[in-house]
């Protein structure tokens, strides 16, 4: 995979998460994944998960 391809993907992720830099992407994605893992551990289906 080329460096330019990675940069394009990172920019798209940043745009979707409305992040200003890669650090914000890391923080926001950790929060998102943390909520999903927490809800899954509680046995909640995605439709009942807490946003």
N, CA, C and O atoms as a Tripos MOL2 file, in Angstrom:
@<TRIPOS>MOLECULE
protein
  204   203    51     0     0
PROTEIN
NO_CHARGES

@<TRIPOS>ATOM
      1 N           0.8480   -1.1650    0.0000 N.3       1 UNK1
      2 CA          0.0000    0.0000    0.0000 C.3       1 UNK1
      3 C           0.8990    1.2350    0.0000 C.2       1 UNK1
      4 O           1.8570    1.3290    0.7670 O.2       1 UNK1
      5 N           0.5720    2.1530   -0.8570 N.am      2 UNK2
      6 CA          1.3570    3.3780   -0.9930 C.3       2 UNK2
      7 C           1.0470    4.3650    0.1330 C.2       2 UNK2
      8 O          -0.0470    4.3610    0.6990 O.2       2 UNK2
      9 N           2.0150    5.1920    0.4390 N.am      3 UNK3
     10 CA          1.8350    6.2330    1.4490 C.3       3 UNK3
     11 C           0.6750    7.1540    1.0870 C.2       3 UNK3
     12 O          -0.0940    7.5670    1.9550 O.2       3 UNK3
     13 N           0.5570    7.4690   -0.1850 N.am      4 UNK4
     14 CA         -0.5150    8.3670   -0.6170 C.3       4 UNK4
     15 C          -1.8980    7.7400   -0.3760 C.2       4 UNK4
     16 O          -2.8500    8.4470   -0.0460 O.2       4 UNK4
     17 N          -2.0020    6.4380   -0.5370 N.am      5 UNK5
     18 CA         -3.2670    5.7360   -0.2840 C.3       5 UNK5
     19 C          -3.6320    5.8230    1.1870 C.2       5 UNK5
     20 O          -4.7900    6.0580    1.5320 O.2       5 UNK5
     21 N          -2.6570    5.6360    2.0430 N.am      6 UNK6
     22 CA         -2.8910    5.7160    3.4910 C.3       6 UNK6
     23 C          -3.3440    7.1230    3.8620 C.2       6 UNK6
     24 O          -4.2740    7.2940    4.6500 O.2       6 UNK6
     25 N          -2.6830    8.1310    3.2920 N.am      7 UNK7
     26 CA         -3.0510    9.5210    3.5890 C.3       7 UNK7
     27 C          -4.4870    9.8160    3.1790 C.2       7 UNK7
     28 O          -5.2040   10.5120    3.8970 O.2       7 UNK7
     29 N          -4.9120    9.2950    2.0380 N.am      8 UNK8
     30 CA         -6.2900    9.5050    1.5790 C.3       8 UNK8
     31 C          -7.2660    8.8800    2.5730 C.2       8 UNK8
     32 O          -8.2610    9.5030    2.9460 O.2       8 UNK8
     33 N          -6.9850    7.6620    2.9970 N.am      9 UNK9
     34 CA         -7.8710    6.9830    3.9420 C.3       9 UNK9
     35 C          -7.9190    7.7060    5.2820 C.2       9 UNK9
     36 O          -8.9880    7.8480    5.8760 O.2       9 UNK9
     37 N          -6.7750    8.1580    5.7540 N.am     10 UNK10
     38 CA         -6.7260    8.8810    7.0330 C.3      10 UNK10
     39 C          -7.5310   10.1750    6.9320 C.2      10 UNK10
     40 O          -8.2720   10.5140    7.8550 O.2      10 UNK10
     41 N          -7.3950   10.8940    5.8280 N.am     11 UNK11
     42 CA         -8.1700   12.1340    5.6430 C.3      11 UNK11
     43 C          -9.6660   11.8600    5.6310 C.2      11 UNK11
     44 O         -10.4430   12.6290    6.1960 O.2      11 UNK11
     45 N         -10.0710   10.7770    4.9950 N.am     12 UNK12
     46 CA        -11.4980   10.4320    4.9570 C.3      12 UNK12
     47 C         -12.0210   10.0850    6.3460 C.2      12 UNK12
     48 O         -13.1290   10.4740    6.7130 O.2      12 UNK12
     49 N         -11.2310    9.3620    7.1070 N.am     13 UNK13
     50 CA        -11.6160    9.0380    8.4840 C.3      13 UNK13
     51 C         -11.7290   10.3170    9.3060 C.2      13 UNK13
     52 O         -12.6830   10.4890   10.0650 O.2      13 UNK13
     53 N         -10.7530   11.2140    9.1550 N.am     14 UNK14
     54 CA        -10.7790   12.4860    9.8840 C.3      14 UNK14
     55 C         -12.0410   13.2770    9.5460 C.2      14 UNK14
     56 O         -12.6660   13.8630   10.4300 O.2      14 UNK14
     57 N         -12.4110   13.2930    8.2740 N.am     15 UNK15
     58 CA        -13.5930   14.0340    7.8520 C.3      15 UNK15
     59 C         -14.8540   13.4260    8.4610 C.2      15 UNK15
     60 O         -15.7130   14.1570    8.9540 O.2      15 UNK15
     61 N         -14.9760   12.1010    8.4340 N.am     16 UNK16
     62 CA        -16.1640   11.4410    8.9760 C.3      16 UNK16
     63 C         -16.3000   11.6510   10.4780 C.2      16 UNK16
     64 O         -17.4090   11.7780   10.9950 O.2      16 UNK16
     65 N         -15.1660   11.6880   11.1760 N.am     17 UNK17
     66 CA        -15.1900   11.8840   12.6260 C.3      17 UNK17
     67 C         -15.1550   13.3640   13.0130 C.2      17 UNK17
     68 O         -15.2270   13.7090   14.1930 O.2      17 UNK17
     69 N         -15.0450   14.2260   12.0130 N.am     18 UNK18
     70 CA        -14.9290   15.6660   12.2510 C.3      18 UNK18
     71 C         -13.7530   15.9730   13.1780 C.2      18 UNK18
     72 O         -13.8590   16.7730   14.1080 O.2      18 UNK18
     73 N         -12.6410   15.3180   12.8990 N.am     19 UNK19
     74 CA        -11.4230   15.4870   13.6900 C.3      19 UNK19
     75 C         -10.4690   16.4260   12.9690 C.2      19 UNK19
     76 O         -10.3880   16.4280   11.7410 O.2      19 UNK19
     77 N          -9.7490   17.2230   13.7480 N.am     20 UNK20
     78 CA         -8.8100   18.1830   13.1800 C.3      20 UNK20
     79 C          -7.4260   17.5770   12.9450 C.2      20 UNK20
     80 O          -6.6520   18.0840   12.1350 O.2      20 UNK20
     81 N          -7.1200   16.4900   13.6580 N.am     21 UNK21
     82 CA         -5.8170   15.8560   13.5060 C.3      21 UNK21
     83 C          -5.8990   14.3830   13.8960 C.2      21 UNK21
     84 O          -6.9400   13.9180   14.3610 O.2      21 UNK21
     85 N          -4.8060   13.6520   13.7070 N.am     22 UNK22
     86 CA         -4.8090   12.2110   13.9870 C.3      22 UNK22
     87 C          -4.9990   11.9080   15.4600 C.2      22 UNK22
     88 O          -5.5380   10.8580   15.8100 O.2      22 UNK22
     89 N          -4.5670   12.8070   16.3260 N.am     23 UNK23
     90 CA         -4.7630   12.5970   17.7600 C.3      23 UNK23
     91 C          -6.2490   12.6040   18.0970 C.2      23 UNK23
     92 O          -6.7180   11.7730   18.8750 O.2      23 UNK23
     93 N          -6.9860   13.5360   17.5130 N.am     24 UNK24
     94 CA         -8.4380   13.5700   17.7330 C.3      24 UNK24
     95 C          -9.0970   12.3080   17.1930 C.2      24 UNK24
     96 O         -10.0450   11.8010   17.7930 O.2      24 UNK24
     97 N          -8.6060   11.7960   16.0670 N.am     25 UNK25
     98 CA         -9.1390   10.5500   15.5200 C.3      25 UNK25
     99 C          -8.9420    9.4230   16.5440 C.2      25 UNK25
    100 O          -9.8540    8.6330   16.7870 O.2      25 UNK25
    101 N          -7.7610    9.3590   17.1320 N.am     26 UNK26
    102 CA         -7.4830    8.3100   18.1120 C.3      26 UNK26
    103 C          -8.3970    8.4240   19.3250 C.2      26 UNK26
    104 O          -8.9300    7.4180   19.7930 O.2      26 UNK26
    105 N          -8.5810    9.6290   19.8340 N.am     27 UNK27
    106 CA         -9.4210    9.8380   21.0130 C.3      27 UNK27
    107 C         -10.8720    9.5060   20.6980 C.2      27 UNK27
    108 O         -11.5250    8.7870   21.4540 O.2      27 UNK27
    109 N         -11.3780   10.0260   19.5830 N.am     28 UNK28
    110 CA        -12.7750    9.8000   19.2240 C.3      28 UNK28
    111 C         -13.0410    8.3250   18.9220 C.2      28 UNK28
    112 O         -14.0650    7.7850   19.3410 O.2      28 UNK28
    113 N         -12.1450    7.6790   18.2090 N.am     29 UNK29
    114 CA        -12.3660    6.2720   17.8810 C.3      29 UNK29
    115 C         -12.2920    5.3970   19.1220 C.2      29 UNK29
    116 O         -13.0180    4.4080   19.2280 O.2      29 UNK29
    117 N         -11.4170    5.7530   20.0670 N.am     30 UNK30
    118 CA        -11.3480    5.0000   21.3130 C.3      30 UNK30
    119 C         -12.6570    5.1290   22.0850 C.2      30 UNK30
    120 O         -13.1460    4.1520   22.6530 O.2      30 UNK30
    121 N         -13.2180    6.3270   22.1070 N.am     31 UNK31
    122 CA        -14.5010    6.5280   22.7880 C.3      31 UNK31
    123 C         -15.5990    5.7440   22.0950 C.2      31 UNK31
    124 O         -16.4190    5.1090   22.7580 O.2      31 UNK31
    125 N         -15.6250    5.7790   20.7690 N.am     32 UNK32
    126 CA        -16.6490    5.0520   20.0160 C.3      32 UNK32
    127 C         -16.5150    3.5550   20.2600 C.2      32 UNK32
    128 O         -17.4980    2.8780   20.5590 O.2      32 UNK32
    129 N         -15.3080    3.0490   20.1330 N.am     33 UNK33
    130 CA        -15.0920    1.6120   20.3250 C.3      33 UNK33
    131 C         -15.3380    1.2140   21.7610 C.2      33 UNK33
    132 O         -15.8460    0.1250   22.0280 O.2      33 UNK33
    133 N         -14.9830    2.0840   22.6910 N.am     34 UNK34
    134 CA        -15.2260    1.7940   24.1070 C.3      34 UNK34
    135 C         -16.7020    1.6450   24.3980 C.2      34 UNK34
    136 O         -17.0990    0.7480   25.1410 O.2      34 UNK34
    137 N         -17.5260    2.5150   23.8200 N.am     35 UNK35
    138 CA        -18.9750    2.4290   24.0150 C.3      35 UNK35
    139 C         -19.5230    1.1580   23.3900 C.2      35 UNK35
    140 O         -20.3660    0.4890   23.9870 O.2      35 UNK35
    141 N         -19.0550    0.8170   22.1960 N.am     36 UNK36
    142 CA        -19.5380   -0.3800   21.5340 C.3      36 UNK36
    143 C         -19.1530   -1.6210   22.3130 C.2      36 UNK36
    144 O         -19.9630   -2.5370   22.4590 O.2      36 UNK36
    145 N         -17.9280   -1.6670   22.8150 N.am     37 UNK37
    146 CA        -17.4900   -2.8260   23.5890 C.3      37 UNK37
    147 C         -18.2560   -2.9320   24.8990 C.2      37 UNK37
    148 O         -18.6140   -4.0260   25.3360 O.2      37 UNK37
    149 N         -18.5030   -1.7740   25.5250 N.am     38 UNK38
    150 CA        -19.2550   -1.7710   26.7730 C.3      38 UNK38
    151 C         -20.6720   -2.2890   26.5520 C.2      38 UNK38
    152 O         -21.1640   -3.1190   27.3160 O.2      38 UNK38
    153 N         -21.3190   -1.7980   25.5060 N.am     39 UNK39
    154 CA        -22.6830   -2.2200   25.2110 C.3      39 UNK39
    155 C         -22.7320   -3.7050   24.8500 C.2      39 UNK39
    156 O         -23.6560   -4.4160   25.2450 O.2      39 UNK39
    157 N         -21.7420   -4.1610   24.1060 N.am     40 UNK40
    158 CA        -21.7030   -5.5760   23.7370 C.3      40 UNK40
    159 C         -21.5050   -6.4440   24.9730 C.2      40 UNK40
    160 O         -22.0910   -7.5210   25.0850 O.2      40 UNK40
    161 N         -20.6790   -5.9720   25.8960 N.am     41 UNK41
    162 CA        -20.4370   -6.7290   27.1250 C.3      41 UNK41
    163 C         -21.6960   -6.8200   27.9750 C.2      41 UNK41
    164 O         -21.8920   -7.7910   28.7050 O.2      41 UNK41
    165 N         -22.5470   -5.8030   27.8760 N.am     42 UNK42
    166 CA        -23.8020   -5.8030   28.6310 C.3      42 UNK42
    167 C         -24.8750   -6.6010   27.9140 C.2      42 UNK42
    168 O         -25.9670   -6.7990   28.4440 O.2      42 UNK42
    169 N         -24.5630   -7.0600   26.7020 N.am     43 UNK43
    170 CA        -25.5230   -7.8360   25.9460 C.3      43 UNK43
    171 C         -26.5740   -7.0180   25.2300 C.2      43 UNK43
    172 O         -27.6150   -7.5460   24.8390 O.2      43 UNK43
    173 N         -26.3090   -5.7170   25.0510 N.am     44 UNK44
    174 CA        -27.2740   -4.8500   24.3790 C.3      44 UNK44
    175 C         -27.1150   -4.9600   22.8610 C.2      44 UNK44
    176 O         -25.9960   -4.8900   22.3520 O.2      44 UNK44
    177 N         -28.2110   -5.1300   22.1430 N.am     45 UNK45
    178 CA        -28.0960   -5.0470   20.6970 C.3      45 UNK45
    179 C         -27.8140   -3.6150   20.2740 C.2      45 UNK45
    180 O         -28.0690   -2.6790   21.0320 O.2      45 UNK45
    181 N         -27.2890   -3.4410   19.0680 N.am     46 UNK46
    182 CA        -26.9260   -2.0970   18.5920 C.3      46 UNK46
    183 C         -28.1040   -1.1340   18.6340 C.2      46 UNK46
    184 O         -27.9180    0.0600   18.8660 O.2      46 UNK46
    185 N         -29.3080   -1.6350   18.4120 N.am     47 UNK47
    186 CA        -30.4780   -0.7540   18.3800 C.3      47 UNK47
    187 C         -30.7960   -0.1670   19.7530 C.2      47 UNK47
    188 O         -31.4620    0.8650   19.8380 O.2      47 UNK47
    189 N         -30.3280   -0.8130   20.8390 N.am     48 UNK48
    190 CA        -30.5820   -0.3320   22.1870 C.3      48 UNK48
    191 C         -29.3660    0.2920   22.8410 C.2      48 UNK48
    192 O         -29.4290    0.7270   23.9910 O.2      48 UNK48
    193 N         -28.2710    0.3380   22.1200 N.am     49 UNK49
    194 CA        -27.0220    0.8470   22.6760 C.3      49 UNK49
    195 C         -27.1380    2.3380   22.9780 C.2      49 UNK49
    196 O         -27.8580    3.0790   22.3080 O.2      49 UNK49
    197 N         -26.4150    2.7430   23.9960 N.am     50 UNK50
    198 CA        -26.4110    4.1490   24.4020 C.3      50 UNK50
    199 C         -25.4800    4.9180   23.4700 C.2      50 UNK50
    200 O         -24.3410    4.4970   23.2680 O.2      50 UNK50
    201 N         -25.9370    6.0420   22.8930 N.am     51 UNK51
    202 CA        -25.0710    6.8000   21.9830 C.3      51 UNK51
    203 C         -23.9310    7.4740   22.7080 C.2      51 UNK51
    204 O         -23.1140    8.1490   22.0820 O.2      51 UNK51
@<TRIPOS>BOND
     1     1     2 1
     2     2     3 1
     3     3     4 2
     4     3     5 am
     5     5     6 1
     6     6     7 1
     7     7     8 2
     8     7     9 am
     9     9    10 1
    10    10    11 1
    11    11    12 2
    12    11    13 am
    13    13    14 1
    14    14    15 1
    15    15    16 2
    16    15    17 am
    17    17    18 1
    18    18    19 1
    19    19    20 2
    20    19    21 am
    21    21    22 1
    22    22    23 1
    23    23    24 2
    24    23    25 am
    25    25    26 1
    26    26    27 1
    27    27    28 2
    28    27    29 am
    29    29    30 1
    30    30    31 1
    31    31    32 2
    32    31    33 am
    33    33    34 1
    34    34    35 1
    35    35    36 2
    36    35    37 am
    37    37    38 1
    38    38    39 1
    39    39    40 2
    40    39    41 am
    41    41    42 1
    42    42    43 1
    43    43    44 2
    44    43    45 am
    45    45    46 1
    46    46    47 1
    47    47    48 2
    48    47    49 am
    49    49    50 1
    50    50    51 1
    51    51    52 2
    52    51    53 am
    53    53    54 1
    54    54    55 1
    55    55    56 2
    56    55    57 am
    57    57    58 1
    58    58    59 1
    59    59    60 2
    60    59    61 am
    61    61    62 1
    62    62    63 1
    63    63    64 2
    64    63    65 am
    65    65    66 1
    66    66    67 1
    67    67    68 2
    68    67    69 am
    69    69    70 1
    70    70    71 1
    71    71    72 2
    72    71    73 am
    73    73    74 1
    74    74    75 1
    75    75    76 2
    76    75    77 am
    77    77    78 1
    78    78    79 1
    79    79    80 2
    80    79    81 am
    81    81    82 1
    82    82    83 1
    83    83    84 2
    84    83    85 am
    85    85    86 1
    86    86    87 1
    87    87    88 2
    88    87    89 am
    89    89    90 1
    90    90    91 1
    91    91    92 2
    92    91    93 am
    93    93    94 1
    94    94    95 1
    95    95    96 2
    96    95    97 am
    97    97    98 1
    98    98    99 1
    99    99   100 2
   100    99   101 am
   101   101   102 1
   102   102   103 1
   103   103   104 2
   104   103   105 am
   105   105   106 1
   106   106   107 1
   107   107   108 2
   108   107   109 am
   109   109   110 1
   110   110   111 1
   111   111   112 2
   112   111   113 am
   113   113   114 1
   114   114   115 1
   115   115   116 2
   116   115   117 am
   117   117   118 1
   118   118   119 1
   119   119   120 2
   120   119   121 am
   121   121   122 1
   122   122   123 1
   123   123   124 2
   124   123   125 am
   125   125   126 1
   126   126   127 1
   127   127   128 2
   128   127   129 am
   129   129   130 1
   130   130   131 1
   131   131   132 2
   132   131   133 am
   133   133   134 1
   134   134   135 1
   135   135   136 2
   136   135   137 am
   137   137   138 1
   138   138   139 1
   139   139   140 2
   140   139   141 am
   141   141   142 1
   142   142   143 1
   143   143   144 2
   144   143   145 am
   145   145   146 1
   146   146   147 1
   147   147   148 2
   148   147   149 am
   149   149   150 1
   150   150   151 1
   151   151   152 2
   152   151   153 am
   153   153   154 1
   154   154   155 1
   155   155   156 2
   156   155   157 am
   157   157   158 1
   158   158   159 1
   159   159   160 2
   160   159   161 am
   161   161   162 1
   162   162   163 1
   163   163   164 2
   164   163   165 am
   165   165   166 1
   166   166   167 1
   167   167   168 2
   168   167   169 am
   169   169   170 1
   170   170   171 1
   171   171   172 2
   172   171   173 am
   173   173   174 1
   174   174   175 1
   175   175   176 2
   176   175   177 am
   177   177   178 1
   178   178   179 1
   179   179   180 2
   180   179   181 am
   181   181   182 1
   182   182   183 1
   183   183   184 2
   184   183   185 am
   185   185   186 1
   186   186   187 1
   187   187   188 2
   188   187   189 am
   189   189   190 1
   190   190   191 1
   191   191   192 2
   192   191   193 am
   193   193   194 1
   194   194   195 1
   195   195   196 2
   196   195   197 am
   197   197   198 1
   198   198   199 1
   199   199   200 2
   200   199   201 am
   201   201   202 1
   202   202   203 1
   203   203   204 2
@<TRIPOS>SUBSTRUCTURE
     1 UNK1         2 RESIDUE 1 A UNK
     2 UNK2         6 RESIDUE 1 A UNK
     3 UNK3        10 RESIDUE 1 A UNK
     4 UNK4        14 RESIDUE 1 A UNK
     5 UNK5        18 RESIDUE 1 A UNK
     6 UNK6        22 RESIDUE 1 A UNK
     7 UNK7        26 RESIDUE 1 A UNK
     8 UNK8        30 RESIDUE 1 A UNK
     9 UNK9        34 RESIDUE 1 A UNK
    10 UNK10       38 RESIDUE 1 A UNK
    11 UNK11       42 RESIDUE 1 A UNK
    12 UNK12       46 RESIDUE 1 A UNK
    13 UNK13       50 RESIDUE 1 A UNK
    14 UNK14       54 RESIDUE 1 A UNK
    15 UNK15       58 RESIDUE 1 A UNK
    16 UNK16       62 RESIDUE 1 A UNK
    17 UNK17       66 RESIDUE 1 A UNK
    18 UNK18       70 RESIDUE 1 A UNK
    19 UNK19       74 RESIDUE 1 A UNK
    20 UNK20       78 RESIDUE 1 A UNK
    21 UNK21       82 RESIDUE 1 A UNK
    22 UNK22       86 RESIDUE 1 A UNK
    23 UNK23       90 RESIDUE 1 A UNK
    24 UNK24       94 RESIDUE 1 A UNK
    25 UNK25       98 RESIDUE 1 A UNK
    26 UNK26      102 RESIDUE 1 A UNK
    27 UNK27      106 RESIDUE 1 A UNK
    28 UNK28      110 RESIDUE 1 A UNK
    29 UNK29      114 RESIDUE 1 A UNK
    30 UNK30      118 RESIDUE 1 A UNK
    31 UNK31      122 RESIDUE 1 A UNK
    32 UNK32      126 RESIDUE 1 A UNK
    33 UNK33      130 RESIDUE 1 A UNK
    34 UNK34      134 RESIDUE 1 A UNK
    35 UNK35      138 RESIDUE 1 A UNK
    36 UNK36      142 RESIDUE 1 A UNK
    37 UNK37      146 RESIDUE 1 A UNK
    38 UNK38      150 RESIDUE 1 A UNK
    39 UNK39      154 RESIDUE 1 A UNK
    40 UNK40      158 RESIDUE 1 A UNK
    41 UNK41      162 RESIDUE 1 A UNK
    42 UNK42      166 RESIDUE 1 A UNK
    43 UNK43      170 RESIDUE 1 A UNK
    44 UNK44      174 RESIDUE 1 A UNK
    45 UNK45      178 RESIDUE 1 A UNK
    46 UNK46      182 RESIDUE 1 A UNK
    47 UNK47      186 RESIDUE 1 A UNK
    48 UNK48      190 RESIDUE 1 A UNK
    49 UNK49      194 RESIDUE 1 A UNK
    50 UNK50      198 RESIDUE 1 A UNK
    51 UNK51      202 RESIDUE 1 A UNK
